[in-house]
Amino acid sequence: MEPQPPSQPAPQTPTPGLGTMPCVSCGYDLTGITLGSRCPECGSVVRFGGPDLPGSGKAVTSLVLGILSIVGCFVYGLPAIIMGGLAIIFAQIAKSDIRSNKVSANSRGLATAGFVCGIIGTSLGVVYVGFFVIIIFMAMLP
């Protein structure tokens, strides 16, 4: 009798959802990648479990300031410029925190909304201030 080669186990196809570890940020399959390293797809830190990071208070602040800047344009425009500028700054800081995985990626929508409201409020404030400057300048003409 001739010796038979050892039998090879049939390759098993992984069942979706079992034995896979998707990246929390982008969904890339992180099977075989150690915890604490970076995702090869998006660069976020590989950690166990779901999105357990806290929400971004800066994103909420950005949204509140952005909304107040739109309302503040009716108070001679100056508060709108100040609050709109702060909303834009807070939104950029919040997005930076999200990219560096300090806060949950769920806050990205709040930061974007605060950024847009800040731009709208600042723009309306500048138009309002410009309108008053023109009115005052025209009133001073003989």
Secondary structure, DSSP 8 states (H G I E B T S, - for coil): ---------------TTSS--B-TTT--B-TT--TTSB-TTT--B--SSS--S---HHHHHHHHHHHHHHHHTTTTSHHHHHHHHHHHHHHHHHHHHHHTTSS-GGGHHHHHHHHHHHHHHHHHHHHHHHHHHHHHHHHH--
